[in-house]
Amino acid sequence: MEQKIAVVTDSTCDLPAEVIERFGIRVLPLRVIYHDREYADPSGLSGTYGMVKMMSEQINNLKIEVIDSKALSLALGWLVQEAARLVGSGLHFEDIVQKIHSAQAKIKVFFVLKTLEYLKKGGRIGLVEATLGAIFDFKPIISINSEGKYFSLCKVRGRKKSIDKIAEIVQGLMTGKRFRIAVMHGNAFDEAKQLLERLLKMSDFQIEEVFFGQIGPAMVVHTGPGLLGVAVQEL
C-alpha cells in the first residue's frame, strides 16, 4: 500500500513561496494584528509545537510525528524542506522522522538584539536586567539549548562587539567542517549583509549553502527591530 505523507509547518519557517509550492508543504499561517492592520507572519517565536502536539494526541486514525525544531526562521525552514524532500524520495515515515531528528541536532542558532526593551515589555526578562542592559549597553548573545529554550550564551558591551562575537562563535564552531549557513535580520539589512560577507571570507571552513533573509512580524513584536542572527548546520 502506497504511503501518503504530508509535511505541515507554520509560517515561521521563512521558506520562499516557490519552495513551499514545489514541495507541496502545508503551512499554518500566523498573524500579527497591530493598529487594526493584520500582518502575515513569516517568522517568529510561535506556540505551534505545543498546540499541534496536544491536537495530535486526540487523533487516533493517523500516524503523526510532531517535531520541535528547536530553531527559528530559516533554520526551521531547512528541516521542513528536508522533510518534504525525503517524502518525495519515497522514504518510509519512520526513516524520515529519524533523519529529521538527526539533522535537527546539528543546527545551532545565535542572535543578538539592538535593545532589550521589547523583551522587557513581553515579560521575557526582568526590569533590572533590562535597565542594566540599557545603562551599560550590554548585548547578550542568545542561543537555543537542547530543550528548545532560549538562553544568554554570553554578554558583551556595544552593538559592534556583539556582531564581532557572533562571527567569532561561528568561526570557532565551524573550523575544519562543512556547513550550510543562514544570516537573518529584523530591519538590519546592511549589518546582516556585512556579517554574511565577513563569514564568507573566512577560509578555515567550507560553506556549502548560503541563505539570507528578513524575519517577520511575530519575532519583531518580541525583539524589536535590529535583530541579527546566524544559523549553521553541519553537513
DRENVODREN-398620 format. One line per field, with one value per residue (C-alpha): x, y, z; chain; residue in three letters. Coordinates in pm, whole numbers, plus 32768, in hexadecimal, padded with zeros to 4 digits. Layout:
N
px	(X_...) .
py	(Y_...) .
pz	(Z_...) .
unit	(A_...) .
code	(Ala_...) .
***
This chain:
235
px	(8000_808D_80CF_804A_8110_80D0_81CF_812B_81D4_8176_81D6_82FE_83D0_8421_842B_83F1_829A_8340_83D8_8291_81D4_82DC_82E7_8173_81B2_807C_80A7_7FE3_7FE1_802C_7FB0_800A_7EFC_7F7E_7EBD_7D96_7E73_7EC3_801E_806C_818C_82A6_837B_8381_8358_821A_8159_8102_81C6_8107_7FB8_7FF0_8081_7F45_7E65_7F28_7EE9_7D74_7D8E_7D96_7D6F_7EA7_8017_809D_81F9_8215_837E_83FD_84FB_859E_85F3_8556_8527_8602_8695_8537_850A_8634_858F_843E_84D5_85A7_8477_83B5_84DA_84EE_8378_83A3_84BB_83CE_8478_83A5_8306_83E0_851F_84BC_8479_85CB_8687_85DB_862E_8798_879F_8702_8815_8918_887B_88F6_8859_88EF_8859_887E_8781_87AB_86E7_865F_8531_8446_84A8_845D_8307_82BB_831A_843E_8542_8528_852A_8680_8727_868D_86F0_8857_8863_87F6_88E3_8A1A_89B9_89CC_8979_8931_8980_884C_8845_875C_87A8_875A_8603_85A6_85C8_8667_878F_88A1_89E1_8AB9_8AA9_8B7A_8B64_8AF7_8A59_8B9E_8C39_8B00_8B14_8C89_8C39_8B3A_8C3B_8D3D_8C4D_8BEC_8D55_8DB8_8C93_8CCA_8E45_8EAB_8D45_8C3A_8B08_89DC_89A5_8886_889B_874F_86F5_85D8_85F3_876F_87C0_890E_899C_8922_89BA_8B07_8B01_8AB7_8BD2_8CBB_8C61_8C89_8DEC_8E57_8F28_8F45_8DF7_8D25_8BCE_8AF7_89B7_8966_8813_87BE_8673_8597_84DD_836C_8276_824D_83C2_83D6_82BB_8394_84EB_84B9_856A_86DC_86EC_881B_8840_890A_88A2_8996_8965_8A7F_8A68) .
py	(8000_8152_8239_839C_848F_8603_86F9_880C_893A_8A99_8BD5_8C12_8B34_8C5A_8B7B_8C29_8BF3_8B44_8A3C_8A08_89D7_88F6_8806_8815_8888_88DB_8A21_8A9D_8C19_8CEB_8E50_8F89_9093_91F2_933A_928B_91FB_908C_9014_8EB6_8E30_8D7E_8D60_8D76_8CBC_8BF1_8B08_8A26_88FA_88E3_891B_8816_871F_873A_8712_85E6_852C_853F_84A2_8327_82CC_837C_8349_849E_8506_8665_86DC_8804_88AC_895E_8A67_8B91_8C32_8BA0_8A98_8A0B_8A2D_8949_882F_8862_8862_872E_8674_86C7_8658_850C_84D7_850F_840F_8301_82C3_821C_82EE_826E_82A4_840A_8454_83C5_848E_85D4_859F_8561_869B_876C_8709_87A1_88FD_8A1F_8B79_8CBB_8E17_8F6D_9084_91F8_923C_9170_9254_9174_903E_9100_916A_9003_8F85_8EB7_8F6A_902D_91A4_919E_90DB_91BB_92F8_9285_9222_937E_9433_9365_930C_9198_90BF_8F52_8E51_8D73_8C05_8AD9_89AF_883D_886D_8982_8A93_8BE4_8C46_8D4B_8CA8_8DD3_8F4E_905F_91DA_928F_9234_920E_9128_9052_901F_8FD6_8ED4_8E1F_8E0A_8D85_8C7D_8C07_8BF6_8B26_8A3C_8A03_89E8_88BD_8852_886E_8942_89F3_8B4B_8C44_8DB0_8E43_8FA5_9081_91C7_91BB_916C_9221_918B_9031_904D_90BA_8F98_8EA0_8F29_8F10_8DA4_8D4C_8DD6_8CEA_8BD5_8AD7_8A2C_89CE_8A6A_8996_8A67_8BCE_8C5C_8DC6_8E56_8F43_8EC1_8F0D_8FCC_8ED8_8ED1_904C_9069_8FB4_903A_918B_91F2_91AE_9039_8F9B_8E22_8D05_8B9A_8A88_8918_881E_8747) .
pz	(8000_7F98_80BE_80B9_818D_81BC_8245_8313_83AE_8413_835C_8441_835D_8276_8142_7FF4_7F58_7E33_7F19_7FD5_7E8F_7DEF_7F16_7F68_80CD_819D_825B_8388_8369_849D_84B4_8573_85A1_85DF_85CC_8525_8414_83EB_8386_830D_83DA_8325_845D_85D4_8718_86FF_87E2_86BF_873E_8885_87DD_86CE_87C8_8899_8767_86E6_882B_87E5_8689_8683_8513_848E_84D2_853B_85A7_8637_862B_86F2_860E_8737_8637_858E_843B_8328_8410_843D_82C5_8289_8349_82A2_8146_8192_8218_80DC_8003_80BB_8090_7F1B_7F0F_7F89_80D6_81E2_82F4_8411_8349_82F8_8467_84CB_83C3_8426_8595_8532_845B_8570_8663_857A_856F_8644_8654_86E0_86DE_877B_87B5_878E_88CE_89F1_8A15_894F_8A14_8B52_8AD2_8A73_8BCD_8B4A_8C1F_8D62_8D98_8E42_8D29_8C1F_8CDA_8D0B_8B9E_8B37_8C25_8BD4_8A6D_8AB6_8988_89D9_88CD_88D6_8871_8893_8971_893C_89DA_88E8_89EF_89A8_8A81_8A93_8A19_8A78_8A94_89F7_89F6_88BE_8773_86B0_87B4_87B8_863F_865D_876A_8690_8577_866F_86F7_859C_852A_8659_8624_84B1_8492_83BF_8370_8260_82AC_8221_82B2_82CF_8334_83A9_8409_8480_83BF_83D4_8269_824F_838F_832E_81D3_8267_835C_8246_8170_829A_82D8_8169_816B_8281_81E6_82FF_82B8_818A_8151_8069_8069_80C6_8129_8175_81E4_82AB_83DC_8400_84DB_85FF_8641_862A_8728_8828_87C8_8725_85E5_85C4_8606_8562_855F_84CD_84AA_844A_83FF_83E5_82AE) .
unit	(A_A_A_A_A_A_A_A_A_A_A_A_A_A_A_A_A_A_A_A_A_A_A_A_A_A_A_A_A_A_A_A_A_A_A_A_A_A_A_A_A_A_A_A_A_A_A_A_A_A_A_A_A_A_A_A_A_A_A_A_A_A_A_A_A_A_A_A_A_A_A_A_A_A_A_A_A_A_A_A_A_A_A_A_A_A_A_A_A_A_A_A_A_A_A_A_A_A_A_A_A_A_A_A_A_A_A_A_A_A_A_A_A_A_A_A_A_A_A_A_A_A_A_A_A_A_A_A_A_A_A_A_A_A_A_A_A_A_A_A_A_A_A_A_A_A_A_A_A_A_A_A_A_A_A_A_A_A_A_A_A_A_A_A_A_A_A_A_A_A_A_A_A_A_A_A_A_A_A_A_A_A_A_A_A_A_A_A_A_A_A_A_A_A_A_A_A_A_A_A_A_A_A_A_A_A_A_A_A_A_A_A_A_A_A_A_A_A_A_A_A_A_A_A_A_A_A_A_A_A_A_A_A_A_A) .
code	(Met_Glu_Gln_Lys_Ile_Ala_Val_Val_Thr_Asp_Ser_Thr_Cys_Asp_Leu_Pro_Ala_Glu_Val_Ile_Glu_Arg_Phe_Gly_Ile_Arg_Val_Leu_Pro_Leu_Arg_Val_Ile_Tyr_His_Asp_Arg_Glu_Tyr_Ala_Asp_Pro_Ser_Gly_Leu_Ser_Gly_Thr_Tyr_Gly_Met_Val_Lys_Met_Met_Ser_Glu_Gln_Ile_Asn_Asn_Leu_Lys_Ile_Glu_Val_Ile_Asp_Ser_Lys_Ala_Leu_Ser_Leu_Ala_Leu_Gly_Trp_Leu_Val_Gln_Glu_Ala_Ala_Arg_Leu_Val_Gly_Ser_Gly_Leu_His_Phe_Glu_Asp_Ile_Val_Gln_Lys_Ile_His_Ser_Ala_Gln_Ala_Lys_Ile_Lys_Val_Phe_Phe_Val_Leu_Lys_Thr_Leu_Glu_Tyr_Leu_Lys_Lys_Gly_Gly_Arg_Ile_Gly_Leu_Val_Glu_Ala_Thr_Leu_Gly_Ala_Ile_Phe_Asp_Phe_Lys_Pro_Ile_Ile_Ser_Ile_Asn_Ser_Glu_Gly_Lys_Tyr_Phe_Ser_Leu_Cys_Lys_Val_Arg_Gly_Arg_Lys_Lys_Ser_Ile_Asp_Lys_Ile_Ala_Glu_Ile_Val_Gln_Gly_Leu_Met_Thr_Gly_Lys_Arg_Phe_Arg_Ile_Ala_Val_Met_His_Gly_Asn_Ala_Phe_Asp_Glu_Ala_Lys_Gln_Leu_Leu_Glu_Arg_Leu_Leu_Lys_Met_Ser_Asp_Phe_Gln_Ile_Glu_Glu_Val_Phe_Phe_Gly_Gln_Ile_Gly_Pro_Ala_Met_Val_Val_His_Thr_Gly_Pro_Gly_Leu_Leu_Gly_Val_Ala_Val_Gln_Glu_Leu) .
***
